[in-house]
Amino acid sequence: MDERERIDNHRPTPDQMLARVRREELRRRGGFRVFLGAAPGVGKTYAMLEEGHRLRDEGHDVVIGFVETYRRGETEAQIGNLEVLPRRTVVYRGVPLEELDTDSVLNRRPEIVLIDELAHTNAPGSLREKRYQDVEIVLAAGITVLSTMNIQHLEGLNDLIEGVAGIKVRETVPDRVLDDAEVELIDLSPSLLRERLAAGKIYPESQAMHALENFFRESNLTALRELALQRTAEGVEADLESYMRDEQVPGPWPTIERVLACLDTQIDAETVMRRAWRLARGQRADLLAACVIKQPLDQLPDTQRDRLLRNIRLAEDLGATVVTVVDANMIRGLVRLIEQHNITDIVLSRPERGRRWFGRTLPDQLVDRLDGVDIHLVAPYRETCAVPTSSEQAQPD
């Protein structure tokens, strides 16, 4: 690989450059931490208050902007002697409602403020519709915010939550808000959460039994917990990648496993795809499928295009992210793709005898150009466990 090509391969993409600008902008704002839970009652507010006390004991200026205790004794006791700012009262249809007083926070200008329930909808007549919008105003003023939310309030998971829990969540937070935060998962097993509920530590007894039979069913809580764990892990992985790129640490980074299946117009690419799927599944790794072609898809001969499209459909059936690269130099295009996506494992077909690029086989050239990447060569006759496509599964015996 010549020097110019090496520079091109390590040059950040437009998305990476935009993400870097966004991170630098966030550094100029206040810090933002969100205590994320799978469901009400896991202890998010308690953990936020506990952290508030710890930070104050270290000498930081910490206040409570808004904390919702729901009359839970443990949570109310945890407030202790933390300074509590006055709330704003909004009268709606003759009923006084208490809301976060954003102006009070800005005038007091603490170093750190605790603001509960990020997804809360403000009372009609408020300057802003949602509490997360109030939080954005506070952050823009350079004040660090500690907040809380449950995974079901994340906008990007709204339809999935409805399918899991059977309810339509009305109060949601855009995914970008959580993307900008340091997320700390407050985890509690479904069985312990149900015990807390049955003991009256979350809702009054009259509500607890109804909740146990509906939203707090163990199957619901297990699914929500898995979503919360997955979302937190994604955030940690994104932070790690950002750090590695900013510090220009050469990849691949072994803490992040990604498997790439190299698809082409050959029939045995199906074997490659299935082998890559099993490898990714065993490693709990992300799975990508790469189509590196010398000319656009619509310019390929009919037979080659049909084979490639069939391979792409199989990749999609198996849940892979399909990436297509058009490059006259297929080796260069593939290497660039591997480095940009931090691939740790490559699965490709063992080259046929006589099938060489510039006198050398594709695996030979990849070995020379890539450090720390495992290359798996698949021979068609070793395929013993085919994974059927969705269309094949639908066929009768």
Contacts in CASP RR format, 6 or more apart in sequence:
PFRMAT RR
TARGET T0000
AUTHOR 0000-0000-0000
METHOD contacts of the structure
MODEL  1
MDERERIDNHRPTPDQMLARVRREELRRRGGFRVFLGAAPGVGKTYAMLE
EGHRLRDEGHDVVIGFVETYRRGETEAQIGNLEVLPRRTVVYRGVPLEEL
DTDSVLNRRPEIVLIDELAHTNAPGSLREKRYQDVEIVLAAGITVLSTMN
IQHLEGLNDLIEGVAGIKVRETVPDRVLDDAEVELIDLSPSLLRERLAAG
KIYPESQAMHALENFFRESNLTALRELALQRTAEGVEADLESYMRDEQVP
GPWPTIERVLACLDTQIDAETVMRRAWRLARGQRADLLAACVIKQPLDQL
PDTQRDRLLRNIRLAEDLGATVVTVVDANMIRGLVRLIEQHNITDIVLSR
PERGRRWFGRTLPDQLVDRLDGVDIHLVAPYRETCAVPTSSEQAQPD
1 9 0 8 1.000
1 335 0 8 1.000
1 369 0 8 1.000
5 332 0 8 1.000
8 336 0 8 1.000
9 335 0 8 1.000
9 336 0 8 1.000
9 339 0 8 1.000
9 340 0 8 1.000
10 248 0 8 1.000
10 339 0 8 1.000
12 20 0 8 1.000
12 245 0 8 1.000
13 340 0 8 1.000
16 245 0 8 1.000
19 242 0 8 1.000
20 242 0 8 1.000
20 245 0 8 1.000
20 246 0 8 1.000
22 180 0 8 1.000
23 242 0 8 1.000
23 246 0 8 1.000
26 32 0 8 1.000
26 180 0 8 1.000
28 142 0 8 1.000
29 139 0 8 1.000
29 140 0 8 1.000
29 142 0 8 1.000
30 139 0 8 1.000
30 141 0 8 1.000
30 142 0 8 1.000
30 143 0 8 1.000
30 144 0 8 1.000
30 145 0 8 1.000
31 139 0 8 1.000
31 142 0 8 1.000
31 144 0 8 1.000
31 145 0 8 1.000
31 182 0 8 1.000
32 135 0 8 1.000
32 139 0 8 1.000
32 144 0 8 1.000
32 145 0 8 1.000
32 147 0 8 1.000
32 180 0 8 1.000
32 181 0 8 1.000
32 182 0 8 1.000
33 51 0 8 1.000
33 144 0 8 1.000
33 145 0 8 1.000
33 146 0 8 1.000
33 147 0 8 1.000
33 181 0 8 1.000
33 182 0 8 1.000
33 183 0 8 1.000
33 184 0 8 1.000
34 118 0 8 1.000
34 146 0 8 1.000
34 147 0 8 1.000
34 148 0 8 1.000
34 149 0 8 1.000
34 178 0 8 1.000
34 181 0 8 1.000
34 182 0 8 1.000
34 183 0 8 1.000
34 184 0 8 1.000
35 43 0 8 1.000
35 44 0 8 1.000
35 45 0 8 1.000
35 47 0 8 1.000
35 48 0 8 1.000
35 51 0 8 1.000
35 146 0 8 1.000
35 147 0 8 1.000
35 148 0 8 1.000
35 149 0 8 1.000
35 184 0 8 1.000
35 186 0 8 1.000
36 44 0 8 1.000
36 148 0 8 1.000
36 149 0 8 1.000
36 150 0 8 1.000
36 151 0 8 1.000
36 178 0 8 1.000
36 183 0 8 1.000
36 184 0 8 1.000
36 185 0 8 1.000
36 186 0 8 1.000
36 228 0 8 1.000
36 231 0 8 1.000
36 232 0 8 1.000
37 43 0 8 1.000
37 44 0 8 1.000
37 148 0 8 1.000
37 149 0 8 1.000
37 150 0 8 1.000
37 151 0 8 1.000
37 185 0 8 1.000
37 186 0 8 1.000
37 187 0 8 1.000
37 228 0 8 1.000
38 150 0 8 1.000
38 151 0 8 1.000
38 187 0 8 1.000
38 188 0 8 1.000
38 193 0 8 1.000
38 221 0 8 1.000
38 224 0 8 1.000
38 225 0 8 1.000
38 227 0 8 1.000
38 228 0 8 1.000
39 150 0 8 1.000
39 152 0 8 1.000
39 193 0 8 1.000
39 215 0 8 1.000
39 216 0 8 1.000
39 221 0 8 1.000
39 224 0 8 1.000
39 225 0 8 1.000
40 150 0 8 1.000
40 202 0 8 1.000
41 188 0 8 1.000
41 193 0 8 1.000
41 196 0 8 1.000
41 197 0 8 1.000
41 201 0 8 1.000
41 202 0 8 1.000
42 186 0 8 1.000
42 187 0 8 1.000
42 188 0 8 1.000
42 193 0 8 1.000
43 75 0 8 1.000
43 186 0 8 1.000
43 188 0 8 1.000
44 148 0 8 1.000
44 149 0 8 1.000
44 150 0 8 1.000
44 186 0 8 1.000
45 67 0 8 1.000
45 68 0 8 1.000
45 69 0 8 1.000
45 75 0 8 1.000
45 78 0 8 1.000
45 116 0 8 1.000
45 148 0 8 1.000
46 74 0 8 1.000
46 75 0 8 1.000
46 78 0 8 1.000
47 184 0 8 1.000
47 186 0 8 1.000
48 67 0 8 1.000
48 114 0 8 1.000
48 116 0 8 1.000
48 146 0 8 1.000
48 147 0 8 1.000
48 148 0 8 1.000
49 67 0 8 1.000
49 75 0 8 1.000
49 78 0 8 1.000
49 79 0 8 1.000
49 82 0 8 1.000
49 114 0 8 1.000
50 78 0 8 1.000
51 146 0 8 1.000
52 62 0 8 1.000
52 82 0 8 1.000
52 112 0 8 1.000
52 114 0 8 1.000
52 146 0 8 1.000
53 62 0 8 1.000
53 78 0 8 1.000
53 80 0 8 1.000
53 82 0 8 1.000
55 62 0 8 1.000
55 112 0 8 1.000
56 62 0 8 1.000
56 82 0 8 1.000
60 111 0 8 1.000
60 112 0 8 1.000
61 110 0 8 1.000
61 111 0 8 1.000
61 112 0 8 1.000
62 82 0 8 1.000
62 83 0 8 1.000
62 110 0 8 1.000
62 111 0 8 1.000
62 112 0 8 1.000
62 113 0 8 1.000
62 114 0 8 1.000
63 82 0 8 1.000
63 83 0 8 1.000
63 84 0 8 1.000
63 85 0 8 1.000
63 105 0 8 1.000
63 108 0 8 1.000
63 110 0 8 1.000
63 112 0 8 1.000
63 113 0 8 1.000
63 114 0 8 1.000
64 79 0 8 1.000
64 82 0 8 1.000
64 83 0 8 1.000
64 84 0 8 1.000
64 85 0 8 1.000
64 113 0 8 1.000
64 114 0 8 1.000
65 84 0 8 1.000
65 85 0 8 1.000
65 87 0 8 1.000
65 100 0 8 1.000
65 101 0 8 1.000
65 104 0 8 1.000
65 105 0 8 1.000
65 113 0 8 1.000
65 114 0 8 1.000
65 115 0 8 1.000
66 87 0 8 1.000
66 99 0 8 1.000
66 100 0 8 1.000
66 114 0 8 1.000
66 115 0 8 1.000
66 116 0 8 1.000
66 117 0 8 1.000
66 131 0 8 1.000
67 75 0 8 1.000
67 79 0 8 1.000
67 84 0 8 1.000
67 114 0 8 1.000
67 116 0 8 1.000
68 116 0 8 1.000
68 117 0 8 1.000
69 75 0 8 1.000
69 76 0 8 1.000
69 79 0 8 1.000
70 202 0 8 1.000
72 201 0 8 1.000
72 202 0 8 1.000
74 201 0 8 1.000
82 114 0 8 1.000
83 110 0 8 1.000
85 101 0 8 1.000
85 104 0 8 1.000
85 105 0 8 1.000
85 108 0 8 1.000
85 113 0 8 1.000
86 101 0 8 1.000
86 104 0 8 1.000
87 98 0 8 1.000
87 99 0 8 1.000
87 100 0 8 1.000
87 101 0 8 1.000
88 98 0 8 1.000
88 99 0 8 1.000
88 100 0 8 1.000
88 101 0 8 1.000
88 102 0 8 1.000
88 103 0 8 1.000
88 104 0 8 1.000
89 96 0 8 1.000
89 97 0 8 1.000
89 98 0 8 1.000
89 99 0 8 1.000
90 96 0 8 1.000
90 97 0 8 1.000
90 98 0 8 1.000
90 99 0 8 1.000
90 122 0 8 1.000
90 123 0 8 1.000
90 124 0 8 1.000
90 125 0 8 1.000
90 126 0 8 1.000
91 97 0 8 1.000
92 123 0 8 1.000
92 124 0 8 1.000
92 125 0 8 1.000
97 123 0 8 1.000
99 122 0 8 1.000
99 123 0 8 1.000
99 126 0 8 1.000
100 115 0 8 1.000
100 122 0 8 1.000
100 131 0 8 1.000
100 134 0 8 1.000
102 127 0 8 1.000
102 128 0 8 1.000
102 134 0 8 1.000
102 137 0 8 1.000
102 138 0 8 1.000
105 113 0 8 1.000
105 115 0 8 1.000
105 138 0 8 1.000
105 143 0 8 1.000
106 137 0 8 1.000
106 138 0 8 1.000
106 141 0 8 1.000
106 143 0 8 1.000
109 141 0 8 1.000
109 143 0 8 1.000
110 143 0 8 1.000
111 143 0 8 1.000
111 144 0 8 1.000
112 143 0 8 1.000
112 144 0 8 1.000
112 145 0 8 1.000
112 146 0 8 1.000
113 138 0 8 1.000
113 143 0 8 1.000
113 144 0 8 1.000
113 145 0 8 1.000
113 146 0 8 1.000
114 145 0 8 1.000
114 146 0 8 1.000
114 147 0 8 1.000
115 131 0 8 1.000
115 134 0 8 1.000
115 135 0 8 1.000
115 138 0 8 1.000
115 145 0 8 1.000
115 146 0 8 1.000
115 147 0 8 1.000
116 147 0 8 1.000
116 148 0 8 1.000
117 131 0 8 1.000
117 147 0 8 1.000
117 148 0 8 1.000
117 149 0 8 1.000
118 131 0 8 1.000
118 132 0 8 1.000
118 135 0 8 1.000
118 147 0 8 1.000
118 148 0 8 1.000
118 149 0 8 1.000
118 153 0 8 1.000
118 173 0 8 1.000
118 177 0 8 1.000
119 130 0 8 1.000
119 131 0 8 1.000
119 132 0 8 1.000
119 149 0 8 1.000
119 150 0 8 1.000
119 153 0 8 1.000
119 171 0 8 1.000
119 172 0 8 1.000
119 173 0 8 1.000
120 130 0 8 1.000
120 131 0 8 1.000
120 171 0 8 1.000
121 129 0 8 1.000
121 130 0 8 1.000
121 131 0 8 1.000
121 170 0 8 1.000
121 171 0 8 1.000
122 128 0 8 1.000
122 129 0 8 1.000
122 130 0 8 1.000
122 131 0 8 1.000
122 134 0 8 1.000
128 134 0 8 1.000
128 137 0 8 1.000
130 171 0 8 1.000
130 173 0 8 1.000
132 173 0 8 1.000
132 174 0 8 1.000
132 177 0 8 1.000
135 145 0 8 1.000
135 147 0 8 1.000
135 177 0 8 1.000
136 177 0 8 1.000
138 145 0 8 1.000
139 145 0 8 1.000
147 181 0 8 1.000
149 173 0 8 1.000
149 178 0 8 1.000
150 224 0 8 1.000
151 157 0 8 1.000
151 161 0 8 1.000
151 224 0 8 1.000
151 227 0 8 1.000
151 228 0 8 1.000
151 231 0 8 1.000
152 161 0 8 1.000
152 165 0 8 1.000
152 169 0 8 1.000
152 224 0 8 1.000
153 169 0 8 1.000
153 171 0 8 1.000
153 172 0 8 1.000
153 173 0 8 1.000
154 172 0 8 1.000
154 173 0 8 1.000
154 175 0 8 1.000
154 178 0 8 1.000
154 231 0 8 1.000
155 172 0 8 1.000
155 173 0 8 1.000
155 174 0 8 1.000
155 175 0 8 1.000
156 172 0 8 1.000
156 175 0 8 1.000
157 227 0 8 1.000
157 231 0 8 1.000
158 168 0 8 1.000
158 169 0 8 1.000
158 172 0 8 1.000
160 227 0 8 1.000
161 167 0 8 1.000
161 169 0 8 1.000
161 224 0 8 1.000
161 227 0 8 1.000
162 168 0 8 1.000
162 169 0 8 1.000
164 220 0 8 1.000
164 223 0 8 1.000
164 224 0 8 1.000
164 227 0 8 1.000
165 215 0 8 1.000
165 220 0 8 1.000
165 223 0 8 1.000
165 224 0 8 1.000
167 215 0 8 1.000
178 231 0 8 1.000
179 235 0 8 1.000
179 238 0 8 1.000
183 231 0 8 1.000
183 232 0 8 1.000
183 235 0 8 1.000
185 228 0 8 1.000
185 229 0 8 1.000
185 232 0 8 1.000
187 225 0 8 1.000
187 228 0 8 1.000
187 229 0 8 1.000
188 196 0 8 1.000
189 225 0 8 1.000
190 218 0 8 1.000
190 221 0 8 1.000
190 222 0 8 1.000
190 225 0 8 1.000
191 218 0 8 1.000
193 202 0 8 1.000
193 216 0 8 1.000
193 221 0 8 1.000
194 212 0 8 1.000
194 216 0 8 1.000
194 218 0 8 1.000
194 221 0 8 1.000
196 202 0 8 1.000
197 203 0 8 1.000
197 208 0 8 1.000
197 211 0 8 1.000
197 212 0 8 1.000
197 216 0 8 1.000
198 208 0 8 1.000
198 212 0 8 1.000
200 208 0 8 1.000
202 208 0 8 1.000
202 211 0 8 1.000
203 211 0 8 1.000
237 256 0 8 1.000
240 253 0 8 1.000
240 255 0 8 1.000
240 256 0 8 1.000
241 253 0 8 1.000
241 256 0 8 1.000
241 342 0 8 1.000
243 249 0 8 1.000
244 251 0 8 1.000
244 253 0 8 1.000
250 371 0 8 1.000
251 339 0 8 1.000
251 342 0 8 1.000
251 371 0 8 1.000
251 372 0 8 1.000
252 258 0 8 1.000
252 342 0 8 1.000
252 343 0 8 1.000
252 344 0 8 1.000
252 372 0 8 1.000
252 373 0 8 1.000
253 342 0 8 1.000
254 344 0 8 1.000
256 342 0 8 1.000
256 344 0 8 1.000
257 280 0 8 1.000
257 283 0 8 1.000
257 284 0 8 1.000
257 285 0 8 1.000
257 286 0 8 1.000
257 344 0 8 1.000
257 345 0 8 1.000
258 285 0 8 1.000
258 286 0 8 1.000
258 287 0 8 1.000
258 288 0 8 1.000
258 341 0 8 1.000
258 342 0 8 1.000
258 343 0 8 1.000
258 344 0 8 1.000
258 345 0 8 1.000
259 276 0 8 1.000
259 279 0 8 1.000
259 280 0 8 1.000
259 283 0 8 1.000
259 285 0 8 1.000
259 286 0 8 1.000
259 287 0 8 1.000
259 288 0 8 1.000
259 343 0 8 1.000
259 344 0 8 1.000
259 345 0 8 1.000
259 346 0 8 1.000
259 347 0 8 1.000
260 276 0 8 1.000
260 288 0 8 1.000
260 289 0 8 1.000
260 290 0 8 1.000
260 337 0 8 1.000
260 338 0 8 1.000
260 341 0 8 1.000
260 343 0 8 1.000
260 345 0 8 1.000
260 346 0 8 1.000
260 347 0 8 1.000
261 269 0 8 1.000
261 272 0 8 1.000
261 273 0 8 1.000
261 275 0 8 1.000
261 276 0 8 1.000
261 277 0 8 1.000
261 287 0 8 1.000
261 288 0 8 1.000
261 289 0 8 1.000
261 290 0 8 1.000
261 315 0 8 1.000
261 320 0 8 1.000
261 347 0 8 1.000
261 348 0 8 1.000
262 269 0 8 1.000
262 272 0 8 1.000
262 290 0 8 1.000
262 292 0 8 1.000
262 334 0 8 1.000
262 346 0 8 1.000
262 347 0 8 1.000
262 348 0 8 1.000
262 349 0 8 1.000
263 269 0 8 1.000
263 272 0 8 1.000
263 273 0 8 1.000
263 289 0 8 1.000
263 290 0 8 1.000
263 291 0 8 1.000
263 308 0 8 1.000
263 311 0 8 1.000
263 312 0 8 1.000
263 315 0 8 1.000
264 291 0 8 1.000
264 292 0 8 1.000
264 293 0 8 1.000
264 308 0 8 1.000
264 311 0 8 1.000
264 349 0 8 1.000
265 300 0 8 1.000
265 303 0 8 1.000
265 304 0 8 1.000
265 305 0 8 1.000
265 307 0 8 1.000
265 308 0 8 1.000
265 311 0 8 1.000
266 307 0 8 1.000
266 349 0 8 1.000
267 307 0 8 1.000
268 349 0 8 1.000
268 378 0 8 1.000
268 380 0 8 1.000
269 307 0 8 1.000
269 308 0 8 1.000
269 311 0 8 1.000
269 349 0 8 1.000
270 310 0 8 1.000
270 311 0 8 1.000
270 314 0 8 1.000
271 349 0 8 1.000
271 378 0 8 1.000
271 380 0 8 1.000
271 383 0 8 1.000
272 347 0 8 1.000
272 348 0 8 1.000
272 349 0 8 1.000
272 378 0 8 1.000
273 289 0 8 1.000
273 311 0 8 1.000
273 314 0 8 1.000
273 315 0 8 1.000
273 318 0 8 1.000
273 320 0 8 1.000
274 314 0 8 1.000
274 318 0 8 1.000
274 383 0 8 1.000
274 385 0 8 1.000
274 386 0 8 1.000
274 387 0 8 1.000
275 347 0 8 1.000
275 376 0 8 1.000
275 378 0 8 1.000
275 383 0 8 1.000
276 287 0 8 1.000
276 289 0 8 1.000
276 320 0 8 1.000
276 345 0 8 1.000
276 347 0 8 1.000
276 376 0 8 1.000
277 287 0 8 1.000
277 318 0 8 1.000
277 319 0 8 1.000
277 320 0 8 1.000
277 387 0 8 1.000
278 385 0 8 1.000
278 387 0 8 1.000
279 285 0 8 1.000
279 345 0 8 1.000
279 347 0 8 1.000
279 376 0 8 1.000
280 286 0 8 1.000
280 287 0 8 1.000
283 345 0 8 1.000
285 344 0 8 1.000
285 345 0 8 1.000
286 321 0 8 1.000
287 318 0 8 1.000
287 319 0 8 1.000
287 320 0 8 1.000
287 321 0 8 1.000
288 320 0 8 1.000
288 321 0 8 1.000
288 322 0 8 1.000
288 323 0 8 1.000
288 341 0 8 1.000
288 343 0 8 1.000
289 311 0 8 1.000
289 312 0 8 1.000
289 315 0 8 1.000
289 320 0 8 1.000
289 321 0 8 1.000
289 322 0 8 1.000
289 323 0 8 1.000
290 323 0 8 1.000
290 324 0 8 1.000
290 325 0 8 1.000
290 334 0 8 1.000
290 337 0 8 1.000
291 308 0 8 1.000
291 311 0 8 1.000
291 312 0 8 1.000
291 322 0 8 1.000
291 323 0 8 1.000
291 324 0 8 1.000
291 325 0 8 1.000
292 324 0 8 1.000
292 325 0 8 1.000
292 327 0 8 1.000
292 330 0 8 1.000
292 333 0 8 1.000
292 334 0 8 1.000
292 337 0 8 1.000
293 300 0 8 1.000
293 308 0 8 1.000
293 324 0 8 1.000
293 325 0 8 1.000
293 326 0 8 1.000
293 330 0 8 1.000
294 326 0 8 1.000
294 327 0 8 1.000
294 328 0 8 1.000
294 330 0 8 1.000
295 326 0 8 1.000
296 326 0 8 1.000
297 305 0 8 1.000
297 308 0 8 1.000
297 309 0 8 1.000
297 324 0 8 1.000
298 305 0 8 1.000
300 308 0 8 1.000
312 322 0 8 1.000
313 389 0 8 1.000
314 389 0 8 1.000
315 322 0 8 1.000
316 322 0 8 1.000
317 389 0 8 1.000
317 390 0 8 1.000
317 391 0 8 1.000
318 387 0 8 1.000
323 337 0 8 1.000
323 341 0 8 1.000
325 333 0 8 1.000
325 334 0 8 1.000
325 336 0 8 1.000
325 337 0 8 1.000
327 333 0 8 1.000
327 336 0 8 1.000
330 357 0 8 1.000
331 357 0 8 1.000
331 362 0 8 1.000
331 365 0 8 1.000
331 366 0 8 1.000
331 369 0 8 1.000
334 366 0 8 1.000
335 366 0 8 1.000
335 369 0 8 1.000
335 370 0 8 1.000
337 343 0 8 1.000
338 346 0 8 1.000
338 370 0 8 1.000
338 373 0 8 1.000
339 370 0 8 1.000
343 373 0 8 1.000
344 372 0 8 1.000
344 373 0 8 1.000
344 374 0 8 1.000
345 373 0 8 1.000
345 374 0 8 1.000
345 375 0 8 1.000
345 376 0 8 1.000
346 366 0 8 1.000
346 370 0 8 1.000
346 373 0 8 1.000
346 374 0 8 1.000
346 375 0 8 1.000
346 376 0 8 1.000
347 376 0 8 1.000
347 378 0 8 1.000
348 362 0 8 1.000
348 363 0 8 1.000
348 375 0 8 1.000
348 376 0 8 1.000
348 377 0 8 1.000
348 378 0 8 1.000
349 377 0 8 1.000
349 378 0 8 1.000
349 380 0 8 1.000
350 363 0 8 1.000
350 377 0 8 1.000
350 378 0 8 1.000
350 379 0 8 1.000
351 361 0 8 1.000
351 362 0 8 1.000
351 363 0 8 1.000
355 361 0 8 1.000
357 365 0 8 1.000
358 365 0 8 1.000
363 375 0 8 1.000
363 377 0 8 1.000
366 373 0 8 1.000
366 375 0 8 1.000
367 375 0 8 1.000
END
